[in-house]
Amino acid sequence: MGQRFQVVIMTPKVYWNKNNPNNKEGDIKIYHFQWLWGKFAVWRLGQFIEGVNQLIEFNKKNKIIKSYPLNYDKIIKDSLNWVCYKNLTSQNNYQDYGPICEKYNSFKDMFETFDNNNGILFVMIDKNDILSYCFWNPSKSESKPYTTCITYKEYLKSYESEETPNQEFNESCKIFEKTKFLKNLLKIGSIRNHMAIDN
């Protein structure tokens, strides 16, 4: 019912030192938003990406925190909460779908199983903590299905009548402009190099 949108985030491994029990494999996290679509999605999620970047930078500069590996779970949750609670009058609640195992042959196959009619944002955080993104419209989308990686501009084309642009929306567009575009999704079977711990 209503708009249904997912944000999929792939995080890198967390490495302390050799044989450390706190070493952690990378993760795939999925968050379901009940009210995201078109310009409203770009507006909110551009702010999310900026929040992640700012928290990564803050953690790396903090004299105490920087001596520890980044807590990606907390960074992502804090950024999502900031986006959702920043404007309390907006219906943009989210639900954490939790980590996903290597159950599918590709991200495309996984995306097609989602309860989704308004698109997906895929974000990858690489081992150097650089973010890249793409939007994806699954075949069940109310907009034109692309079934390939698309930029935020391409995603917006089917939603020209939605949400009057404002200053925050324009700022979010600038954030996407400076964020690396992910032209191709990794095959899930090949993500171990990105995610696996090395003891």
Buried (B, 14 or more C-beta within 10 A) or exposed (E): EEBBBBBBBBBBBBBEEEEEEEBBBBBBBBBBBBBBBBBBBBBBBBBBBBBBBEBBEEBEEEEEEEEEBBBBBEBBBBBBEBBBEEEEEBEBEBEEBEEBEEEBEBBBEBBBEBEBBBBBBBBBBBEEBEBBBBBBBBEBBBBEBBEEBBBBEBBBEBBEEBBEEEEBBEEBBEBBEEBEBBEEBBEBEEBEEBBEBEE
